[in-house]
Amino acid sequence: MKITAISIFPEYFSPLDLSLIGKARNQSLIEFSAINLRDFTHDNHHTVDDTPYGGGAGMVMKPEPWGEAIDSVIAKGSTPIELVILTPAGKKFTQRVAEEMVGSEHLLFACGRYEGIDARVAEYYRSVTNIRVHEISIGDYVLNGGEVAALVMIEAISRLIPGVIGNPESLAEESHNEIGALEYPTFTKPAQWRGLTVPEVLMSGNHGQIAQWRRDEALRRSKLAE
Ligand code: ADE
């Protein structure tokens, strides 16, 4: 899967060199690149923002550098592109959205800063063939920019690519799976730690009872989290 991020801080994406995603990149399961939006400006100050029409606080990202940066990505390939515009005003990112997006050939993340990207950028690319626009929020809070949100999405989506996670069975048992229950509590050795004991049933070797206990605990946790 191809993943591209456009940002004024491409260095933000250095964690993608690490751990399972770093490994997946080395194995060419993921092809990632970060693009500096300022490379698509033409003034000495590399300006990417301006004051909002209609007034108000803050600055808005100018459409021209975004248009040129996105066009440069489109020009490099012929595969369909999912253009993900990160915004607190977008559709909520969930495990279901991650599952839908893992089938994509190319995810292009547009990481805005300030008060967001001029709204015409999303509107324009909605009418371009081979591009689908998704305006997405990772949660009901406001970040300083879309970079962290893109990292969250990249991690959640990448781990669903076959081969990225060592044991694919672990995906089925996780929280937010199709059944919708949260994952049951997990324990490892030692059986006693600071006066706390691992639940007896998990050490019983009775697989039926263990499965029942895990189902009950998963449901109890899900109710608590509601
Ligand atoms: N940019 C700022 N806040 C955001 C959020 N919650 N989700 C996605 N992008 C954002």
Boltz pocket constraint, residues with backbone or C-beta under 6 A from the ligand:
constraints:
  - pocket:
      binder: B
      contacts: [[A, 86], [A, 87], [A, 88], [A, 112], [A, 136], [A, 137], [A, 138], [A, 139], [A, 140], [A, 141], [A, 142], [A, 143], [A, 144], [A, 145], [A, 146], [A, 149]]
      max_distance: 6.0
